[in-house]
Amino acid sequence: MLQQGWGTALGFDATALWSAWAENLRHTLVASGRFMADEAPAEVTKALRDLLGSA
């Protein structure tokens, strides 16, 4: 799961929410604003490659 950094600043704990449904949850915090793929393309690409490589 990718999460924008500002979500944690607002107190949103995405890991706690999603871990109830995803037992193998991998959480990555991305320092970006509204659109992660545009603002942090290298981090998003790495996360996708890691996910697809482990499938």
Protein Blocks (a to p, Z undefined) as FASTA:
>chain_A
ZZdfklmmnopafklmmmmmmmkbccdddddffbmmlmmmmlmmmmmmmmmmmZZ
